[in-house]
Amino acid sequence: MKAYNLNYDFIGCSNSAHAVVRFKLAVAPALKPNKASGPDAIPARILKELATELAAALSMFFTQSLRTGTLRSDWTKAYISPVFKKNNRHLPENYRRVSLTSICCKVMEHIIVKHIASHVDKYSILTQFQHGFRQARSCETQLITTLHDMMYHWDINVQLDLAVLDFSKAFDTVPTTGS
């Protein structure tokens, strides 16, 4: 297995000035100030309004986490809240669980995901047929591509076999007790 030498310094930022710029320009504006804070009790409004002042400190936290492979203990906890889905409000199965986690940890996840997505796109690691969780692609683009393929095979009178899987209830059946 090939070993990779990764630059963990705030995922590609060579110094704290770059970290400040990246956080201030790329991440902080996207934060919703009224979003509920998680177990670390740091509100999004504070992160957004004090982005310049906090970027260097967050950069150190993120870099340390990536280097050691550990997270702050309050970043590993979540507040679970039920959110109504549909039908009868008195039945527990009509609710889904939503986890309120640390906004700082979500910011770090966002930066890592952007870095990985950039790498994957730059080196064409994923096939062009992968639509999920990719920029400028969606369920709709996947559906359009599938319909195009179906119509093409119909036009040339060639059999096309499809297998359709419905995962709509998959997350409702994931066990949440035990380890």
Salt bridges, closest charged atoms under 4 A:
GLU49 OE2 - ARG45 NH1 3.36
ASP74 OD2 - ARG72 NH2 3.05
ASP121 OD1 - ARG134 NH2 3.47
ASP149 OD1 - HIS148 ND1 3.74
ASP172 OD2 - LYS85 NZ 2.93
